[in-house]
């Protein structure tokens, strides 16, 4: 029901916007990006766990802009985004904080009968369908070159999760969960994109923007329970683990056709 209501509201915004539009643009989006999963426990873990950003990730899709006049409009995109966090750590320095990501790595290695001592590298990769709905502000967009700013909420729908340890995608054998079960299926972000655009012709617009989106919600499902080897369910995450927020920073490239 909630998904239906969200979809209905998006469609209503589109219909109302088009009815008042001066011009409508439709086009393609490509966004190479840095990504993070920000968590205070992980950030404060010290030498046992280090976080590094990822630039190998990206989002892409299609989008549209409903221009009410030369300066104001509404922008809506439909994007597939692959994002996440890379970890480096080790199990040789003694005990580690159970509220960090380290126990997740140790648990996967143990369940897959892999060596769980020494150094490791790991990734948590989340694939989303993202729908940002943004106010679009520009200088005069009839000029050949103009500046643009877009801001608004973004609705994220989780479609897949991969957790990698030492370059192997690992699941949770002998348990009742999969990696996707550990993360929320729906979250909301805020989006800000600032840049410029160039009218290649009367119907074709090329744009480039610095795009940032930040998650207001905890992406992890902290109340998830897991049963190992048929035993009684226990909490997967430590009750001391704080909220994890996703952050992406990228260069959004767009090519739009004016209808």
N, C-alpha and C positions, 0 to 999 in steps of 0.2 A: 504493500500500500504506500509506504513512504517513497519507494522508487517511482511509483506511478505519479504521485503528487509532484515530485521533483521534475519528472519528465514533462508533466502537464504545464508546470510553471515556466519551464524553459520554452516550450512551444508557444505559450501565451505571450511571453516577452518578444519572441521572434515575430509573431503575427501582428502584435500591436506596433512593433518597431517598423516593420515593412510598410504597414498602412500609413505611417507618418514620414516615411523616408524620402529624402531628396535624391539620394543615390544608394545603390547597394553594391558591395564588392564581395566576390567569392574567390578563394585562392588556396594555395598550398602553404604549409608551414614546415620548417625544419629547424631544429634547435639543439646543436651540440652543447653539452652542459657539464659543469661540475656538480656533484651531488654528495650529500651527507645525510646520515641519520644521527641527530644530535641528542646525546644523553649525558647528563651530569655525572652519573656513575662511571661511564666509559671515559669521559674526559678527564676524570680525576684518578684514574686507575694507576697512573705512574708507569714504570717501565714494563710491567707485566702485560699491558695492553696499550697499543698505540693506534690512533685513527689516522687514516690518510684519505684525502678526497679522490674522487674518480672523475677523470675527464673522458673516459671511453664511452660514456653513456650519452643518450640523446632522447629527444622526443620528436615526433613528426605527426602530420595529419593535415586537416583541412580547416578552414576558418572563413568567417564572413564579417563584414563591417556594414552596419546600417547607419548611414550618415544622414542626420536630420538637417544639417546645414554644412557650411564649409569648415566648421570648427568643432562640432559636437556630434557624437554618435555612440552606438553600442557595438562592441566587438564580441563575438562568440567563436570559440575554437573547439574542435574535437580532436584530441591528441592521444596518441599512444606514447607512453613515457616509460623508459627503463631507467631505474635509478637505484641508489642504495649506498652502502658503506663498505669500505675495505678496512680490515683489521690486521694488525701484526702483533704477535704476542709470544709468550713462552710459558711453559709449565715447569721450568727448571729453577725458578727463583723462590720456590717455596709456595706458600698458600696464596690464593688470589681472592679478590672480593667477589662473593657470590652474587652481588647485585649488578655485576658487569656482564658483558657479553661472553666472557671467558667460559663460564659453565655451559653455555650453549655449544661452544666448540668441543669442550671435553665430553659432553653427553653424546654428541654426534659421533665422535671418534670411537668412544667406548661401545656404542650400540652397533657400529659397523665393524667392530673388531680390528680397529686400526690403532697404531701407536699413538698414545696420548701424552708423550713426554717431549721435551725440547721445544724448539721454535716452531711456529706455524704462521700461515697466512690464511685469512678467511674473508669471505664476502657475504653480505646479505643483500640480495638483489630483488627488488620489488617492481613488478610491471603493473602500471595503472592505465586505465582510460580516464583522461582528464577533460573536464568541460569548464573552462573559465568563461565567466560572463562579466565583461568589463565596460566601464565608461571609457570612451575614446575621445581624447582632446587633441586637437592639432592646431598649428598655425594654418593659414589659408591653404586648404588642400587642393585648390585649383592651380596653385603655383607649381612650377616644375619641381622645385625642391621644398620640402616642408618638414617641420618637426612634429613628433607625435608622442603622446603619453597615454598609457592604458592602465587601469587599475580596477580591481574588483575581486569577488570571491571565486573560488575554483572548487568544483566538486570532483572528488577522486573515487574511482571504482576499481578496487583491486582485482586483477585477473589472474595473476600467477606470482609465485615466489620461488626463488632458488637460493639455497644456502650452500656455499662452497667452502671447503676446507682443503688446503694444500692442493688446489687446482682440481678438486673432484667435487661434483655436485653430490651432496649426501642427504638422505632422508632419515627417518627415525624408525628403523626396523624393530620389531618386537614391542611396538607401542601402538596407541590408537590415534596418533596425530600425523599430519604432514606439515611441511614448512608453511604452507598458506594458512593453516589453522592458527598460527601464532600471531597473525596480523589482522587488523580490522578491515572489513570489506568495504567500508565507506568512511571517508574523512573529508574535511574541508580545509582548504588552504586560502591564503591571501596572495594575490598576484600584482606585481608592478612591472611594467615594461616601458622603457624610455628609449627613444631613438629618432630616426628620421626616415623619410620616404622620398622616392623619386618617381615622377610621372614619366614613364618611358614613352607613353603615347596617350591619347585621349581615353583609352580603355585599359591600359596596363600600368600597374603600380608595383615597383620593387621597394621593399622595406627591410630595415635592419634595426633591431632593438636589443638592448641589454635587458634580459628578462630574469626576474627573481620570483620564486614562489616559496612560501614558508607555511608549514603545517601548524594550524592551531590545535589540532587534536593529537593525542598520543596514538601513534600508528600501531603500537603493539597491543595485543589483547591480553592485558595483565591478569584477567580472571580465568584464563584457559587452564583446564585440568588435564593431566595426562596419566595414563596407566602404563607401566612398564611390565612386560612379561605377565600380564594378567593380574597384577597386584592392584591394591586399592588406589584410586586416583589421588594425585598430589598436585600442588600448584607447579606449573612449569617455571614461571618467573619468581624470583625472590620478591617477597612483599616489600623489601627495601628498595627495589629498583624504581627509579623515577621515570617520568614521562620521556618518550622518545619522539622527536619531531623531525619531519623530513624537510630538507632545504635543497633547492636547486638554483644554480646561477648559470645562465647560458646566453648565447647569442642567437636570438630568434630571427630567422630569415623568412621573408614572405614574398610571394608573387601573387598579386591579385588582379582579377579582371573586373572592370566596372561594367555593370549591366545597364 
